[in-house]
Amino acid sequence: MDYSKFEVLAAAATSFCSALTDTFDAASIYTRAAAVIKADAAFQELLDQLALHQDNLQRIKALRDEAITLNNRLDQCMHHLLNARKSLNETILKDEKLTPTCTVPHTMLLNYAAKISKFSSAPNGYDPANGLYGNTPAYFPWPPEDAMRKGVLMAPQTQTNFLDTKKSTPSTETSQPSFQNNELPTQPISPLKKSYVNVFDGLDLYEPKDSDEINMQ
């Protein structure tokens, strides 16, 4: 409430008091009574505003005190956090068990990533929104179920090369000898040895120079 409100309140109080103390005759009694009632209503309204103003002042003071208290608590929390962070940093620096004991060369990681890249990339035309795999099959880290049933653990892109190589290479298998009924051999015939075919060519994640398949051959 500004200073003008107090002036209005004082004027209303003065008007009310003068209306009560002024002498009046019987002819103007109704006029004086109406003036007193009007002055009383204005004075009561201003008193209500004064009470509301006092309540607002008390509330503002309480809010200011609460804000000061919360700021002090916030400063204390920040101080505790800074001390805790400082202690944590000192503990980590002094602890030798947390330091790495071995390092991995970046070349090893790059070589491993290059070997598994074709098994971890999506095929051409793959659309995850519609669930379409496109024309090129996906190269998963495991062979498909039909390939496992056939016993050929090869990726689809290497099957064609394997079949072409097999057709172009002359077979080393020998046919079973045929005998007449009277020329049956008396000794058992030893089983024929088949040529070794590397069915895992193109699927292993390691280069041939790093594997033991050369020793097997």
C-alpha positions in Angstrom: 0.0 0.0 0.0 1.5 3.3 -1.1 1.3 6.7 0.7 -1.8 7.8 -1.2 -3.8 4.8 0.3 -2.9 6.0 3.8 -4.1 9.5 2.9 -7.4 8.0 1.6 -7.8 6.0 4.8 -7.1 9.1 6.9 -9.6 11.1 4.9 -12.2 8.4 5.3 -11.7 8.3 9.0 -11.9 12.1 9.3 -15.1 12.1 7.3 -16.6 9.3 9.4 -15.7 11.1 12.7 -17.0 14.4 11.4 -20.3 12.8 10.4 -20.7 11.5 13.9 -19.8 14.7 15.7 -21.5 17.2 13.6 -24.8 18.6 14.9 -27.9 18.1 12.8 -31.5 18.9 13.1 -34.5 16.7 12.7 -35.0 17.7 9.1 -31.6 16.4 8.0 -31.4 13.3 10.1 -31.9 11.0 7.1 -29.3 12.7 5.1 -26.8 12.6 8.0 -27.5 8.9 8.6 -26.9 8.1 4.9 -23.6 10.0 5.0 -22.5 8.1 8.1 -23.3 4.7 6.6 -21.4 5.6 3.4 -18.4 6.9 5.3 -18.4 3.7 7.5 -18.5 1.4 4.4 -15.5 3.3 2.8 -13.6 3.2 6.1 -14.3 -0.5 6.5 -13.0 -1.3 2.9 -9.8 0.6 3.6 -9.3 -1.3 6.9 -9.7 -4.6 5.0 -7.0 -3.5 2.5 -4.8 -2.5 5.4 -5.1 -5.9 7.0 -4.4 -7.6 3.6 -1.3 -5.4 3.2 0.0 -6.3 6.7 -0.5 -10.0 5.9 1.4 -9.7 2.6 4.3 -7.9 4.4 4.5 -10.8 6.9 4.4 -13.3 4.1 7.2 -11.5 2.2 9.3 -11.4 5.3 8.8 -15.1 5.9 9.7 -15.9 2.3 12.9 -13.9 2.5 14.0 -15.7 5.6 13.2 -19.0 4.0 15.2 -18.0 0.8 18.2 -17.1 3.0 18.0 -20.4 4.8 17.8 -22.4 1.6 20.8 -20.5 0.1 22.8 -21.3 3.2 21.9 -25.0 2.9 22.8 -24.9 -0.8 26.2 -23.4 -0.1 26.8 -26.1 2.5 25.9 -28.9 0.0 28.2 -27.5 -2.6 31.0 -27.3 -0.1 30.5 -30.9 0.9 30.4 -32.0 -2.8 33.6 -30.2 -3.5 35.3 -31.8 -0.6 34.0 -35.2 -1.6 35.2 -34.8 -5.2 38.6 -33.7 -4.0 38.9 -36.7 -1.7 37.7 -39.0 -4.5 40.3 -37.7 -7.0 43.1 -38.1 -4.4 42.0 -41.7 -3.7 42.0 -42.6 -7.4 45.4 -41.1 -8.0 46.9 -42.9 -5.0 45.4 -46.3 -5.8 47.8 -48.2 -8.0 45.5 -51.2 -8.5 43.2 -49.1 -10.8 46.0 -48.4 -13.3 46.0 -50.6 -16.4 48.6 -53.4 -16.3 48.6 -54.2 -20.0 48.0 -52.3 -23.2 46.4 -53.5 -26.4 48.0 -52.3 -29.6 45.7 -50.3 -31.9 46.8 -52.4 -34.9 45.4 -55.5 -33.3 42.1 -53.9 -32.8 42.0 -52.6 -36.4 42.9 -56.0 -37.8 40.2 -57.7 -35.7 37.6 -55.1 -36.8 38.6 -55.6 -40.5 38.2 -59.4 -40.2 34.7 -59.2 -38.6 33.4 -56.3 -40.7 31.8 -58.4 -43.4 30.0 -60.4 -40.7 28.6 -57.4 -38.8 27.4 -55.1 -41.7 23.9 -55.0 -43.0 23.4 -56.4 -46.6 22.6 -54.2 -49.5 19.0 -53.1 -49.7 18.3 -53.8 -46.0 15.4 -51.7 -44.8 14.9 -52.1 -41.0 11.6 -50.2 -41.1 9.9 -52.7 -43.5 11.9 -55.7 -42.5 13.3 -56.3 -46.0 16.7 -57.9 -46.5 17.2 -57.0 -50.1 18.8 -59.2 -52.7 22.1 -59.8 -50.8 21.8 -62.2 -47.9 23.1 -61.1 -44.5 26.5 -62.6 -43.3 25.8 -63.5 -39.7 28.6 -64.7 -37.4 27.0 -68.2 -37.6 26.2 -70.4 -40.7 22.6 -70.7 -41.8 20.6 -73.8 -40.8 20.5 -75.3 -44.3 24.2 -75.0 -44.6 24.7 -76.8 -41.3 22.4 -79.6 -42.4 24.3 -80.0 -45.6 27.6 -80.0 -43.7 29.0 -77.1 -45.7 29.9 -74.1 -43.4 30.4 -71.5 -46.1 29.0 -68.1 -46.7 26.8 -67.6 -49.7 29.3 -65.5 -51.5 32.0 -68.2 -51.3 29.9 -71.1 -52.3 30.1 -70.2 -55.9 33.8 -69.9 -55.8 34.1 -73.2 -54.0 32.0 -75.0 -56.6 33.8 -73.5 -59.5 37.2 -74.5 -58.0 35.9 -78.0 -57.5 34.7 -78.3 -61.1 38.0 -77.0 -62.5 40.2 -79.2 -60.3 40.5 -82.8 -61.5 39.2 -85.2 -59.0 41.8 -87.3 -57.2 39.3 -90.0 -56.3 39.7 -93.4 -57.9 36.7 -95.5 -59.0 36.0 -98.8 -57.3 37.4 -101.7 -59.3 34.8 -104.0 -60.9 35.2 -107.8 -60.8 33.5 -110.7 -62.3 31.8 -113.2 -60.1 34.7 -115.6 -60.6 37.3 -112.9 -60.1 36.3 -111.6 -56.6 39.3 -110.8 -54.5 40.1 -112.9 -51.5 41.6 -110.1 -49.5 39.6 -107.2 -48.2 39.9 -104.0 -50.1 41.1 -101.0 -48.0 38.9 -97.9 -48.1 40.0 -95.3 -50.6 41.4 -92.0 -49.3 39.5 -88.9 -50.3 41.2 -85.6 -51.1 41.1 -83.0 -48.3 38.7 -80.1 -49.0 38.8 -77.1 -46.8 35.1 -76.5 -46.2 35.8 -73.7 -43.7 37.4 -71.5 -46.4 36.0 -67.9 -46.2 34.2 -68.4 -42.8 36.9 -68.2 -40.2 37.6 -64.8 -38.7 41.4 -65.3 -38.9 43.8 -65.2 -41.8 45.2 -68.5 -43.1 48.7 -67.5 -41.9 47.3 -67.2 -38.3 45.4 -70.5 -38.2 46.5 -74.1 -37.9 44.8 -75.3 -41.1 48.1 -75.2 -43.0 49.5 -77.8 -40.6 46.5 -79.9 -41.1 47.1 -80.0 -44.9 
